C-alpha cells in the first residue's frame, strides 16, 4: 500500500509539472481510481506469475 501511495504521488507531481494532469479534486480522484485499477491488475498478474513459478519449482523438486 505504501508503494502504491508513493508511486501515485510521484505520478501526480510529475504529471502536474509537465502540465499533463490537472491538480483539482476531480482530476485527482479520477486518476486515483484509474491508477488503483491498473495497480490491482498488475498485482494480480504478478501473483499469478509467481504462483506458476512456484508450481514449476515444486514440480521440478519432486522429480
MARZANU-495370 format. One line per 2 residues: number of its first residue (from 1); for each residue x, y, z of N, C-alpha, C. Coordinates in pm, whole numbers, plus 50000, padded with zeros to 5 digits. Atoms other than C-alpha are relative to their C-alpha. Layout:
<recs>
NUM	X Y Z X Y Z X Y Z  ... $
</recs>
This chain:
<recs>
1	50082 49881 50000 50000 50000 50000 50087 50125 50000  49911 49884 49998 50286 50239 50076 50061 50020 49863 $
3	49942 49991 50134 50437 50158 49739 49903 50067 49904  50100 49938 50086 50112 50249 49562 49987 50149 50029 $
5	50015 49859 49963 50080 50575 49755 50116 50085 49951  49884 49922 50044 50433 50689 49681 50007 50009 49849 $
7	50001 49996 50146 50403 50593 49314 49893 50096 49949  50108 49912 50044 50072 50777 49283 50037 50146 50022 $
9	49959 49861 49973 50209 51093 49445 50106 50045 49900  49897 49967 50099 50515 51084 49219 49937 50020 49862 $
11	50071 49988 50127 50287 51030 48918 49926 50133 49990  50072 49873 50000 50073 51329 49015 50095 50119 49989 $
13	49906 49888 50003 50371 51556 49076 50065 50016 49863  49937 49993 50132 50544 51468 48750 49898 50043 49895 $
15	50104 49964 50096 50219 51489 48557 49958 50145 50010  50039 49860 49985 50132 51827 48703 50113 50094 49957 $
17	49888 49917 50043 50481 51965 48643 50010 50007 49847  49997 50002 50146 50460 51860 48278 49874 50057 49938 $
19	50124 49943 50049 50110 52003 48251 49904 49897 49942  50084 50106 50054 49954 51666 48167 49878 49977 50088 $
21	50107 50031 49906 49743 51617 48480 49954 50124 50075  50050 49888 49920 49515 51868 48649 50014 49970 50149 $
23	49990 50018 49856 49559 51922 49021 49875 50047 50072  50124 49971 49929 49194 51973 49106 49948 49869 50060 $
25	50050 50117 49928 48995 51733 49325 49942 49897 49904  50061 50094 50095 48801 51582 49036 50107 49924 49921 $
27	49892 50064 50076 49116 51513 48833 50079 49901 50085  49926 50090 49911 49295 51362 49131 49920 49875 50030 $
29	50084 50117 49971 49000 51135 49213 49992 49906 49880  50005 50083 50121 48970 51013 48853 50131 49926 49981 $
31	49869 50062 50016 49342 50948 48832 50027 49897 50109  49983 50096 49891 49336 50775 49170 49929 49869 49968 $
33	50073 50122 50032 49069 50528 49059 50063 49927 49882  49933 50064 50113 49244 50466 48727 50131 49934 50043 $
35	49873 50054 49954 49579 50415 48898 49978 49879 50091  50029 50113 49911 49426 50187 49163 49959 49877 49920 $
37	50040 50112 50086 49264 49971 48894 50119 49939 49928  49881 50049 50068 49587 49945 48699 50094 49929 50097 $
39	49914 50059 49898 49785 49871 49015 49947 49863 50043  50057 50128 49958 49545 49595 49120 50014 49895 49891 $
41	49979 50095 50109 49567 49434 48774 50144 49952 49995  49858 50038 50000 49946 49439 48788 50031 49905 50114 $
43	49979 50089 49884 49940 49281 49134 49945 49861 49971  50057 50131 50033 49710 49003 49010 50088 49924 49903 $
45	49913 50066 50098 49935 48930 48713 50128 49952 50066  49878 50041 49930 50246 48923 48933 49974 49881 50091 $
47	50034 50111 49911 50074 48693 49183 49981 49872 49920  50022 50116 50086 49965 48460 48903 50133 49945 49948 $
49	49870 50043 50050 50317 48450 48756 50084 49937 50111  49925 50055 49887 50469 48388 49099 49946 49861 50037 $
51	50058 50131 49972 50225 48101 49160 50042 49898 49895  49954 50090 50105 50315 47949 48822 50145 49960 50022 $
53	49859 50028 49974 50684 47975 48908 50015 49906 50118  49992 50087 49882 50630 47817 49250 49955 49859 49966 $
55	50044 50133 50040 50437 47528 49095 50105 49930 49915  49896 50059 50083 50710 47473 48838 50119 49956 50085 $
57	49888 50036 49911 50978 47473 49109 49964 49877 50082  50044 50116 49921 50778 47231 49324 49997 49873 49915 $
59	50004 50116 50089 50723 47001 49027 50140 49952 49968  49860 50035 50032 51092 47011 48940 50067 49934 50121 $
61	49938 50056 49880 51195 46938 49301 49944 49862 50034  50059 50128 49966 50953 46647 49333 50046 49888 49906 $
63	49951 50103 50094 51103 46466 49030 50131 49946 50039 $
</recs>
